[in-house]
């Protein structure tokens, strides 16, 4: 869990530094990274995991078995599945989740 938090922090820092250059999309990503709540799902909870419907959360599911699938992001950008991923892969998945959220229109949602 510490790794995903560090990855999210790194992604936030990278985007924050470029937010002034690209106002709309990058500022939206920064806002989403600041306001989205990360929820870690691990251990026994993984077997019974069902995504929530809260658009203000990003669920990170830590898979432990190869048969549970590869590391990936859900189509709606609401869930990141981590299965033996490196820090770099986790960072890429986190950025992918926020890219999907931007494309899904999360920027046009009222600010919390």
N, C-alpha and C positions, 0 to 999 in steps of 0.2 A: 504494500500500500504506500510506503514511503516513496518508492520509485515512481509510481504514477503521479503522486503529488509533486515530486520534483520535476517530472516531465511536463506537467501542466504549468508549473511555475516557469520553466524554461521557455515553453511555447509562448506564454504570456509575455515574457521579457522580450523575446524576439519580435513579436508582433507590436508590442508597445514602442519599440525603438523605430519601427517603420510606419507607425500609425500617422505621423505627421506628413509623410510623403504621399500616402494613399488614404485619403480621408474616409471614404464611405465603407468599403468592405473591411479594411483592417480595423477601423474604429469599432465597427460592429463586432468583429471577432473578439476584440479586447473587452468590450462590454459584456459579451456572452461569457467569456472566460472569467470575468469578475463576478458575475451574478449566478452562474450555473453551479449548483451544488453537486459535488461528486459523492457517489454512494458506492462503496466497495462491497462486493458480494463474493464471499470465499467460503471454503470449508464445506460443511454439510448443506449450507443454504444454496449452493450451486445446483444441486440435484433438483430442487423444487423452484428454481428461479423462473419468474414470470416478469417481464418488463412492466414498470409502472406507467401510468399515463400522464405523469407530471412533466410538462415541457421544460420546467426549470431545473431538472436533474439530469445528470449524465451517470449512468450506472456502469461500473467497471466490474466485469465478472472474471474472476481468476480461475481459469480451468486448470485441471491438474492431470488429466488423462488424454492421451492422443485421440481416443475415440470421441472426445467431446468437441473435436473440430479444431481448426486452425485459428490463430489470432485474426480478428476481423472487426469491422464496425457494422452495426446494423444499417439497413437501408435508410432509416429515418434519422440516423446520427444520435440516437438515444442510448445506445448500449455499445460499449467496447468489450470485446471478448479477448482476454489475454491468455495465451497458452504457450508458456516457455519462450516468451518474446524478450529480446534484448531491450536495453534502455532506448536505443535508437529506434527500434521497431515500435515501442510503446509511444514514443514521441510522435512518430509518423501517424500512428493510429489516432492519437489525440487530436492532432491537427486535421486529420481527415474527418473526424466526427464534427469538428467545428465548421469545416468547409461545407459539409452536408447540411448542417443547421442553417448556414447562411443561404445556401441554395434553396432550402425548404421555406424560406421566408421568415426566419426567426428575427431578422432585423426589423421587419415591419410590425412586430408585436409591440404592444405598449411596454415601456420600461417599468421594471418592478420597483 
